[in-house]
Amino acid sequence: MSEPVLSVRNLTRTYATGSGGLTVLKGVDLDVRPGEVVGLIGPSGSGKSSLLHAAGLLERPTEGSIAIDGEDVGGLDERARTKLRLFKIGFVYQFHHLLPEFDARDNVALPMRIAGVAEAEARRRAEETLTSLGLGERLTHQPAQMSGGEQQRVAIARALGNSPRLLLADEPTGNLDPTTSQAVFDDLRARVKATGVAALIATHNMELAGHMDRVFALKDGHLEERPAESQAY
């Protein structure tokens, strides 16, 4: 069995509130391996986003450790964390957050340009990834000229632009109708399998969760593995 890309151990996250501390993650353990699509389910406020933010180095956990490709990232300073996010982690959100003045190709190429890739090569890679997601005819279209599903595919292509090791997605199809949601998820899963990226996907969509390799439920701060076909929290 391959070594995990993401390894979380005893992760705890507590937020300060007016009435004291609120602990949303209580000793969470999780591994995600290359080419694996892992689902994260749970009611609103259960800590799904907190786990993704910690795994993506956007927040520091209160306790516990996070390793990416075997490297413990807990002691990294902000500059090193930013570099790791740029080169090893891709993010997809419920809303695409595309730059409206850029076309699809340049939206996808932008993170590569920030990472130091030459413009021509960044555009070539962007075209290749967009075409693999069925958007070969939309390369020069701006977000406003595309459907919701197309916009989200562009966001997925952008997240994969720097060939990350870890893909984190927070309700990536939550703003789409059921048919489009399934189609976008199928494309996302296909890219995960083709590239070998490790994917952790938070979703409320139980039907989509049933198509993931493994599914974990967050409840009362604890993470429990569930059968992929389970429809209940």
C-alpha positions as CSV (number, residue, x, y, z in Angstrom):
1,M,0.0,0.0,0.0
2,S,1.3,3.4,-0.9
3,E,2.3,5.9,1.7
4,P,-0.3,8.6,2.6
5,V,0.0,12.0,1.0
6,L,-1.9,13.5,3.9
7,S,-1.6,12.1,7.4
8,V,-3.4,13.7,10.3
9,R,-2.9,12.5,13.9
10,N,-4.8,13.5,17.1
11,L,-6.0,16.7,15.5
12,T,-7.8,19.1,17.8
13,R,-9.3,22.5,16.9
14,T,-10.7,24.8,19.5
15,Y,-12.1,28.3,18.8
16,A,-12.5,31.0,21.4
17,T,-16.0,32.2,21.9
18,G,-17.7,34.6,24.2
19,S,-18.8,31.7,26.5
20,G,-15.5,29.9,26.4
21,G,-13.8,27.5,24.0
22,L,-15.7,25.6,21.3
23,T,-13.9,22.4,20.3
24,V,-15.0,21.2,16.8
25,L,-12.3,18.6,16.2
26,K,-11.4,16.1,19.0
27,G,-8.4,13.9,18.3
28,V,-9.0,13.3,14.6
29,D,-6.9,10.7,12.7
30,L,-7.0,10.4,8.9
31,D,-4.8,9.2,6.0
32,V,-5.4,10.0,2.4
33,R,-3.3,8.1,-0.2
34,P,-2.4,8.9,-3.9
35,G,-5.3,8.5,-6.3
36,E,-7.8,8.1,-3.5
37,V,-11.1,10.1,-3.3
38,V,-12.1,10.4,0.4
39,G,-15.4,11.9,1.3
40,L,-16.0,13.9,4.4
41,I,-19.7,14.2,5.6
42,G,-21.4,15.7,8.6
43,P,-24.0,18.4,9.5
44,S,-23.2,22.1,9.2
45,G,-20.9,23.2,12.0
46,S,-19.5,19.7,12.5
47,G,-16.0,20.8,11.6
48,K,-15.6,19.7,8.0
49,S,-14.2,23.1,6.9
50,S,-12.0,23.3,10.0
51,L,-10.4,19.9,9.0
52,L,-9.9,21.0,5.4
53,H,-8.4,24.4,6.5
54,A,-6.0,22.6,8.9
55,A,-5.0,20.1,6.2
56,G,-4.6,22.9,3.7
57,L,-2.4,24.9,6.1
58,L,-4.9,27.7,6.2
59,E,-5.3,27.4,9.9
60,R,-3.1,25.9,12.6
61,P,-4.6,23.2,14.8
62,T,-4.8,23.6,18.6
63,E,-3.2,20.2,19.0
64,G,-2.0,17.3,16.9
65,S,0.1,16.8,13.8
66,I,-0.2,17.1,10.0
67,A,2.2,15.5,7.6
68,I,2.2,16.0,3.8
69,D,4.2,13.5,1.8
70,G,5.8,12.4,5.1
71,E,6.9,15.9,6.1
72,D,5.6,17.2,9.5
73,V,4.4,20.7,8.6
74,G,3.6,21.8,12.1
75,G,6.8,23.7,12.6
76,L,6.9,25.5,9.3
77,D,6.8,29.3,9.3
78,E,4.2,31.2,7.2
79,R,6.5,31.6,4.2
80,A,7.2,27.9,4.0
81,R,3.5,27.1,4.5
82,T,2.5,29.4,1.6
83,K,5.1,27.8,-0.6
84,L,3.8,24.3,0.2
85,R,0.2,25.4,-0.5
86,L,1.3,26.8,-3.9
87,F,3.2,23.7,-5.0
88,K,1.6,20.7,-3.2
89,I,-2.0,21.6,-2.4
90,G,-5.0,22.5,-4.7
91,F,-8.2,24.0,-3.4
92,V,-11.8,23.8,-4.8
93,Y,-14.6,25.6,-3.1
94,Q,-18.4,25.7,-3.5
95,F,-18.1,29.0,-5.4
96,H,-15.6,29.0,-8.2
97,H,-13.9,32.4,-7.4
98,L,-12.7,32.8,-11.0
99,L,-11.3,36.1,-12.0
100,P,-14.1,37.6,-14.2
101,E,-11.7,39.6,-16.5
102,F,-9.7,36.5,-17.4
103,D,-10.7,33.7,-19.8
104,A,-10.7,30.1,-18.7
105,R,-7.2,29.4,-19.9
106,D,-5.7,32.4,-18.1
107,N,-7.6,31.6,-14.9
108,V,-6.0,28.2,-14.9
109,A,-2.6,29.4,-15.9
110,L,-2.4,32.1,-13.2
111,P,-1.3,29.9,-10.3
112,M,1.3,28.4,-12.5
113,R,2.6,31.8,-13.5
114,I,2.8,32.7,-9.7
115,A,4.8,29.5,-9.3
116,G,7.3,30.7,-11.9
117,V,6.2,28.8,-14.9
118,A,6.7,30.6,-18.2
119,E,3.6,32.0,-19.8
120,A,3.6,29.8,-22.9
121,E,4.1,26.7,-20.9
122,A,1.5,27.7,-18.3
123,R,-1.0,28.3,-21.1
124,R,-0.2,25.0,-22.7
125,R,-0.7,23.1,-19.5
126,A,-3.9,25.0,-18.9
127,E,-5.3,24.1,-22.3
128,E,-4.4,20.4,-21.7
129,T,-6.1,20.2,-18.4
130,L,-9.2,22.2,-19.5
131,T,-9.5,19.9,-22.6
132,S,-9.3,16.8,-20.4
133,L,-12.3,18.3,-18.5
134,G,-14.3,18.8,-21.7
135,L,-13.7,22.5,-22.0
136,G,-11.5,22.5,-25.1
137,E,-14.0,24.7,-26.9
138,R,-14.2,27.2,-23.9
139,L,-10.5,28.1,-23.5
140,T,-11.1,31.8,-24.4
141,H,-14.4,32.2,-22.7
142,Q,-14.7,34.4,-19.6
143,P,-16.6,33.1,-16.6
144,A,-19.8,35.0,-17.4
145,Q,-19.9,33.3,-20.7
146,M,-20.0,29.8,-19.2
147,S,-22.5,27.7,-17.3
148,G,-22.2,26.9,-13.6
149,G,-20.9,23.5,-14.3
150,E,-18.3,24.8,-16.8
151,Q,-17.2,27.4,-14.3
152,Q,-16.6,24.8,-11.6
153,R,-14.7,22.6,-14.1
154,V,-12.4,25.6,-14.7
155,A,-12.0,25.9,-10.9
156,I,-11.0,22.2,-10.7
157,A,-8.5,22.7,-13.6
158,R,-7.0,25.7,-11.8
159,A,-6.6,23.7,-8.6
160,L,-4.8,21.0,-10.5
161,G,-2.6,23.4,-12.5
162,N,0.6,23.0,-10.4
163,S,0.2,19.2,-10.2
164,P,-0.5,19.2,-6.5
165,R,-0.1,16.1,-4.4
166,L,-3.2,16.9,-2.3
167,L,-6.6,18.2,-3.5
168,L,-9.0,19.7,-0.9
169,A,-12.5,20.4,-2.0
170,D,-15.2,22.0,0.2
171,E,-18.7,21.4,-1.2
172,P,-17.3,21.5,-4.8
173,T,-20.7,20.8,-6.4
174,G,-22.9,22.4,-3.7
175,N,-24.0,25.2,-6.0
176,L,-25.0,23.0,-8.9
177,D,-28.2,21.1,-9.9
178,P,-28.1,17.3,-9.3
179,T,-27.4,16.3,-12.9
180,T,-24.6,18.9,-13.3
181,S,-23.3,18.0,-9.8
182,Q,-22.9,14.4,-10.8
183,A,-21.2,15.2,-14.1
184,V,-18.7,17.6,-12.5
185,F,-17.9,15.1,-9.7
186,D,-17.4,12.3,-12.3
187,D,-14.9,14.6,-14.1
188,L,-13.2,15.4,-10.8
189,R,-12.9,11.8,-9.8
190,A,-11.5,10.9,-13.3
191,R,-8.8,13.5,-12.9
192,V,-7.9,12.3,-9.5
193,K,-7.4,8.8,-10.8
194,A,-5.5,9.9,-13.9
195,T,-3.1,12.2,-12.0
196,G,-2.7,10.3,-8.7
197,V,-3.5,13.3,-6.6
198,A,-4.9,12.5,-3.1
199,A,-8.4,14.1,-2.7
200,L,-10.3,14.9,0.4
201,I,-13.8,16.2,-0.4
202,A,-16.4,17.6,2.0
203,T,-19.9,17.3,0.8
204,H,-23.6,17.3,1.9
205,N,-24.4,15.2,-1.2
206,M,-24.9,11.7,0.0
207,E,-25.4,10.4,-3.5
208,L,-21.9,11.7,-4.5
209,A,-20.5,10.3,-1.2
210,G,-21.6,6.9,-2.4
211,H,-19.2,7.1,-5.3
212,M,-16.1,7.9,-3.2
213,D,-13.4,5.4,-2.2
214,R,-13.9,5.9,1.5
215,V,-16.3,8.1,3.5
216,F,-15.8,9.6,7.0
217,A,-18.5,11.3,9.1
218,L,-17.7,14.0,11.5
219,K,-20.0,14.1,14.6
220,D,-19.4,15.6,18.0
221,G,-15.8,16.3,16.9
222,H,-14.9,12.7,16.2
223,L,-14.3,11.1,12.8
224,E,-15.9,7.7,12.0
225,E,-15.5,5.8,8.8
226,R,-18.8,4.9,7.2
227,P,-19.7,2.5,4.3
228,A,-19.6,4.5,1.1
229,E,-23.2,3.8,0.4
230,S,-24.4,5.0,3.8
231,Q,-27.0,7.8,3.5
232,A,-27.1,8.8,7.2
233,Y,-24.9,10.9,9.5
